[in-house]
């Protein structure tokens, strides 16, 4: 927890020092992706035919796999999965272009400047186009490979749970036992959380080290090993914030539109503001991943260094970077 707090402080310092650059990235590159995500969630209620088809397929798979859950819970899971698939497809063009360019740009800014160094306020700290395109060429295949890994981890875990449930039925163990179902849910959550942490780190590694695909994922796994709890603590605030913003959009924009039946200028401005807040949280999340990468890289170098008298230098530096935020 202490390391997570230090990295969070250094991330806030980096965001403050590069405020103009990062807010420009959020407005120009991340905002369209955030808006498409929020819009996809609003369109869920109108695209009932497509969602019902996907949900019905998921429900059939869950029932065929003999998952130990009630029909209501399976219906809820199927609906959630169908919404996730719909949002993934709807936002895919923006993610593969603008969002990955934004992540590449953020990583290059963090790589070129230390977290405690103040960036110029005129926005001149943005990386050159050639460096950005080179980083994007590494990030794109890594993102595609990450999608395959996450899909494989999710489907593989579900397949193992299916085998376990059916084996339990064959041995006379009722699959409706709540402990059995809870164990399966915990296992699935742990596998997906670990895979997500490594995949997020792989994107940063690919831009930092100019490598992509499987190699970036292997490096990320080496860096994150033994630090998954810290990574989850770092990801929690930004993800909770984005979830809150998405709920706010549903309440303030979608609900108001359904009541009034038309888009007013004030409602459009409110939707734009909420989407921009979501974009800023995405930028901050990427910055925290970059600072976590630097922390893991320093710790790995220190652990390989036979001169252990430098062991506490990294912790002292992070603490100084965190304190620098309050003097900005």
C-alpha positions as CSV (number, residue, x, y, z in Angstrom):
1,X,0.0,0.0,0.0
2,X,2.8,2.4,0.8
3,X,4.4,1.9,-2.6
4,X,1.0,2.4,-4.3
5,X,0.6,5.7,-2.4
6,X,4.1,6.9,-3.5
7,X,3.5,6.0,-7.1
8,X,0.2,7.8,-7.0
9,X,1.9,10.9,-5.7
10,X,4.5,10.8,-8.4
11,X,1.8,10.3,-11.0
12,X,-0.1,13.4,-9.8
13,X,3.2,15.3,-9.9
14,X,3.8,14.2,-13.5
15,X,0.3,15.2,-14.5
16,X,0.7,18.6,-12.9
17,X,4.1,19.2,-14.5
18,X,2.8,18.3,-17.9
19,X,-0.7,19.7,-17.4
20,X,-1.0,21.5,-20.7
21,X,0.3,18.5,-22.7
22,X,-1.8,15.9,-21.0
23,X,-5.0,18.0,-21.1
24,X,-4.4,18.6,-24.8
25,X,-4.1,14.8,-25.3
26,X,-7.3,14.2,-23.4
27,X,-9.2,16.8,-25.4
28,X,-7.9,15.8,-28.9
29,X,-7.3,12.1,-28.7
30,X,-9.0,10.5,-25.7
31,X,-12.2,12.5,-25.7
32,X,-13.7,10.9,-28.9
33,X,-13.0,7.5,-27.4
34,X,-14.6,8.4,-24.1
35,X,-17.6,9.9,-25.8
36,X,-18.0,6.7,-28.0
37,X,-17.9,4.6,-24.8
38,X,-20.5,6.7,-23.0
39,X,-22.7,6.8,-26.2
40,X,-22.5,3.0,-26.6
41,X,-23.9,2.6,-23.1
42,X,-26.7,5.0,-23.9
43,X,-27.5,3.1,-27.1
44,X,-27.9,-0.2,-25.3
45,X,-31.5,0.5,-24.7
46,X,-32.2,1.2,-28.4
47,X,-30.3,-1.7,-29.8
48,X,-32.5,-4.3,-28.2
49,X,-32.5,-6.8,-31.1
50,X,-28.7,-7.2,-31.3
51,X,-28.3,-7.3,-27.5
52,X,-31.1,-9.8,-27.0
53,X,-29.5,-12.1,-29.6
54,X,-26.1,-11.9,-27.9
55,X,-27.6,-12.3,-24.5
56,X,-29.6,-15.3,-25.6
57,X,-26.5,-17.0,-26.9
58,X,-24.6,-16.3,-23.7
59,X,-27.5,-17.6,-21.6
60,X,-27.6,-20.8,-23.6
61,X,-23.8,-21.3,-23.1
62,X,-24.1,-20.8,-19.3
63,X,-27.0,-23.2,-19.0
64,X,-25.3,-25.8,-21.2
65,X,-22.2,-25.5,-19.0
66,X,-24.3,-26.2,-15.9
67,X,-23.1,-23.1,-14.1
68,X,-24.2,-23.2,-10.4
69,X,-26.4,-20.1,-10.5
70,X,-30.0,-19.2,-10.7
71,X,-31.7,-18.2,-13.9
72,X,-31.9,-14.6,-12.8
73,X,-28.1,-14.4,-12.2
74,X,-27.4,-16.1,-15.5
75,X,-29.6,-13.7,-17.2
76,X,-27.8,-10.8,-15.5
77,X,-24.4,-12.1,-16.5
78,X,-25.6,-12.7,-20.1
79,X,-26.9,-9.2,-20.3
80,X,-23.7,-7.7,-18.9
81,X,-21.5,-9.7,-21.4
82,X,-23.7,-8.7,-24.3
83,X,-23.4,-5.0,-23.3
84,X,-19.6,-5.4,-23.0
85,X,-19.4,-7.0,-26.5
86,X,-21.6,-4.2,-27.9
87,X,-19.4,-1.5,-26.4
88,X,-16.2,-3.2,-27.5
89,X,-17.4,-3.3,-31.1
90,X,-18.8,0.2,-31.1
91,X,-15.6,1.8,-29.7
92,X,-13.1,-0.4,-31.6
93,X,-12.3,2.1,-34.4
94,X,-11.6,4.9,-31.8
95,X,-9.5,2.6,-29.5
96,X,-7.3,1.2,-32.3
97,X,-6.5,4.8,-33.6
98,X,-7.0,7.7,-31.2
99,X,-6.7,5.9,-27.9
100,X,-3.6,4.0,-28.8
101,X,-2.0,7.2,-30.2
102,X,-2.9,8.9,-26.9
103,X,-1.3,6.2,-24.8
104,X,1.8,6.2,-27.0
105,X,2.1,10.0,-26.6
106,X,1.7,9.8,-22.8
107,X,4.3,7.1,-22.5
108,X,6.8,9.1,-24.6
109,X,6.3,12.2,-22.5
110,X,6.9,10.2,-19.3
111,X,9.9,8.5,-20.8
112,X,11.5,11.7,-22.0
113,X,11.0,13.6,-18.7
114,X,11.4,12.6,-15.1
115,X,8.3,12.8,-12.9
116,X,9.7,15.6,-10.8
117,X,10.8,17.9,-13.7
118,X,8.4,20.7,-14.7
119,X,7.3,20.7,-18.3
120,X,7.0,23.8,-20.4
121,X,3.6,25.4,-20.2
122,X,3.3,26.1,-23.9
123,X,2.8,22.5,-24.8
124,X,6.1,22.1,-26.6
125,X,6.8,19.0,-24.7
126,X,4.7,16.8,-27.0
127,X,6.8,14.2,-28.7
128,X,7.6,14.6,-32.4
129,X,5.4,12.9,-34.9
130,X,8.0,10.4,-36.0
131,X,8.6,9.2,-32.5
132,X,4.8,9.0,-31.9
133,X,4.2,6.9,-35.0
134,X,7.2,4.6,-34.2
135,X,5.7,4.0,-30.7
136,X,2.2,3.5,-32.2
137,X,3.6,0.7,-34.5
138,X,4.7,-1.1,-31.3
139,X,1.6,-0.4,-29.3
140,X,-0.9,-1.5,-31.9
141,X,0.2,-5.2,-32.2
142,X,0.6,-5.3,-28.5
143,X,-2.9,-4.2,-28.0
144,X,-4.2,-6.7,-30.5
145,X,-2.2,-9.5,-28.8
146,X,-3.5,-8.3,-25.4
147,X,-7.1,-8.6,-26.6
148,X,-6.4,-12.2,-27.7
149,X,-4.7,-13.0,-24.3
150,X,-7.6,-11.5,-22.3
151,X,-10.1,-13.4,-24.4
152,X,-8.2,-16.6,-24.0
153,X,-7.8,-16.1,-20.2
154,X,-11.5,-15.4,-19.8
155,X,-12.7,-18.3,-22.1
156,X,-10.1,-20.7,-20.7
157,X,-11.1,-20.0,-17.1
158,X,-14.8,-20.4,-18.0
159,X,-14.0,-23.7,-19.7
160,X,-12.1,-25.0,-16.6
161,X,-15.0,-24.0,-14.4
162,X,-17.4,-25.8,-16.8
163,X,-15.2,-29.0,-16.5
164,X,-15.1,-28.6,-12.7
165,X,-18.9,-28.2,-12.4
166,X,-19.6,-31.2,-14.6
167,X,-17.0,-33.3,-12.7
168,X,-18.7,-32.3,-9.5
169,X,-22.0,-33.4,-10.8
170,X,-20.4,-36.7,-11.8
171,X,-19.0,-37.2,-8.3
172,X,-22.3,-36.4,-6.7
173,X,-21.4,-32.9,-5.6
174,X,-24.4,-30.6,-6.3
175,X,-23.3,-27.7,-8.5
176,X,-25.8,-25.5,-6.7
177,X,-23.6,-25.3,-3.6
178,X,-23.0,-21.7,-2.9
179,X,-19.3,-22.3,-1.8
180,X,-18.6,-24.0,-5.1
181,X,-20.1,-21.1,-7.1
182,X,-18.2,-18.6,-5.0
183,X,-14.9,-20.4,-5.5
184,X,-15.5,-20.3,-9.2
185,X,-16.3,-16.6,-9.2
186,X,-13.2,-15.8,-7.2
187,X,-11.0,-17.9,-9.5
188,X,-12.3,-16.2,-12.5
189,X,-11.9,-12.7,-11.0
190,X,-8.3,-13.5,-10.0
191,X,-7.3,-14.8,-13.4
192,X,-8.9,-11.9,-15.3
193,X,-7.4,-9.3,-12.9
194,X,-3.9,-10.7,-13.3
195,X,-4.2,-10.9,-17.0
196,X,-5.5,-7.3,-17.2
197,X,-2.7,-5.9,-15.1
198,X,-0.1,-7.6,-17.2
199,X,-1.7,-6.5,-20.5
200,X,-1.9,-2.9,-19.3
201,X,1.8,-3.0,-18.4
202,X,2.6,-4.6,-21.8
203,X,1.2,-1.5,-23.6
204,X,3.6,0.7,-21.6
205,X,6.5,-1.6,-22.1
206,X,5.9,-1.7,-25.9
207,X,6.1,2.1,-26.1
208,X,9.0,2.4,-23.6
209,X,11.2,-0.3,-25.1
210,X,10.1,-0.2,-28.7
211,X,8.9,-3.8,-28.8
212,X,5.5,-5.3,-29.4
213,X,3.4,-8.3,-29.2
214,X,4.5,-11.4,-27.3
215,X,7.8,-9.9,-26.3
216,X,6.2,-6.9,-24.6
217,X,3.8,-9.2,-22.7
218,X,6.7,-11.3,-21.5
219,X,8.6,-8.3,-20.3
220,X,5.5,-7.0,-18.5
221,X,5.0,-10.4,-16.8
222,X,8.5,-10.2,-15.5
223,X,8.1,-6.7,-14.2
224,X,4.7,-7.2,-12.6
225,X,5.7,-10.5,-10.9
226,X,5.1,-10.2,-7.2
227,X,3.6,-6.7,-7.6
228,X,0.1,-7.5,-8.7
229,X,-1.5,-6.3,-5.5
230,X,0.2,-2.9,-6.0
231,X,-1.0,-2.8,-9.6
232,X,-4.5,-3.5,-8.5
233,X,-4.4,-0.7,-5.8
234,X,-3.1,1.7,-8.5
235,X,-5.8,0.8,-11.0
236,X,-8.7,1.0,-8.5
237,X,-9.0,4.8,-8.0
238,X,-9.1,5.6,-11.7
239,X,-11.4,2.7,-12.6
240,X,-13.8,3.6,-9.8
241,X,-13.7,7.2,-11.0
242,X,-14.5,6.2,-14.6
243,X,-17.3,4.0,-13.4
244,X,-18.7,6.9,-11.4
245,X,-18.5,9.2,-14.4
246,X,-20.3,6.6,-16.6
247,X,-23.1,6.4,-14.0
248,X,-23.2,10.2,-13.9
249,X,-23.6,10.3,-17.7
250,X,-26.5,7.8,-17.5
251,X,-28.2,9.8,-14.8
252,X,-27.6,13.4,-16.0
253,X,-27.7,12.9,-19.8
254,X,-29.4,9.7,-20.8
255,X,-32.1,10.0,-18.2
256,X,-32.8,13.6,-19.0
257,X,-32.9,12.9,-22.7
258,X,-35.4,10.1,-22.2
259,X,-37.6,12.4,-20.1
260,X,-37.5,15.4,-22.5
261,X,-37.1,13.6,-25.8
262,X,-34.6,16.0,-27.4
263,X,-31.1,17.3,-26.9
264,X,-30.8,20.9,-25.7
265,X,-27.7,22.9,-25.8
266,X,-27.2,22.7,-22.1
267,X,-27.5,18.9,-22.2
268,X,-25.0,18.7,-25.0
269,X,-22.5,20.8,-23.0
270,X,-23.1,18.7,-19.9
271,X,-22.5,15.5,-22.0
272,X,-19.3,17.0,-23.4
273,X,-18.1,18.0,-19.9
274,X,-18.7,14.5,-18.5
275,X,-16.9,12.9,-21.4
276,X,-13.9,15.2,-20.9
277,X,-13.7,14.2,-17.2
278,X,-13.7,10.6,-18.3
279,X,-10.9,11.3,-20.7
280,X,-8.8,13.0,-18.0
281,X,-9.2,9.9,-15.8
282,X,-8.1,7.7,-18.7
283,X,-5.0,9.9,-19.1
284,X,-4.3,9.7,-15.4
285,X,-4.6,6.0,-15.4
286,X,-2.0,5.7,-18.2
287,X,0.3,8.0,-16.3
288,X,0.0,5.8,-13.2
289,X,0.8,2.7,-15.3
290,X,4.0,4.5,-16.6
291,X,5.1,5.4,-13.1
292,X,4.4,1.8,-12.0
293,X,6.6,0.7,-14.9
294,X,9.4,2.9,-13.8
295,X,9.1,1.6,-10.2
296,X,9.2,-2.0,-11.3
297,X,12.1,-1.4,-13.6
298,X,14.1,0.3,-10.9
299,X,13.3,-2.4,-8.4
300,X,14.4,-5.1,-10.9
301,X,17.7,-3.3,-11.5
302,X,18.3,-2.9,-7.8
303,X,17.6,-6.6,-7.2
304,X,20.1,-7.6,-9.8
305,X,22.7,-5.1,-8.5
306,X,25.2,-6.8,-6.1
307,X,25.8,-3.4,-4.4
308,X,22.9,-3.4,-1.9
309,X,23.8,-0.1,-0.4
310,X,21.8,1.6,-3.1
311,X,18.7,-0.4,-2.3
312,X,16.7,2.4,-0.6
313,X,17.5,5.1,-3.3
314,X,14.4,4.3,-5.3
315,X,12.0,4.6,-2.4
316,X,13.6,7.9,-1.4
317,X,13.3,9.3,-4.9
318,X,9.6,8.4,-5.2
319,X,8.9,10.0,-1.9
320,X,10.7,13.2,-3.0
321,X,8.7,13.2,-6.3
322,X,5.5,12.8,-4.3
323,X,6.3,15.7,-2.0
324,X,7.2,17.9,-5.0
325,X,3.5,17.9,-6.0
326,X,2.7,20.1,-3.0
327,X,5.3,22.7,-4.0
328,X,4.0,23.1,-7.6
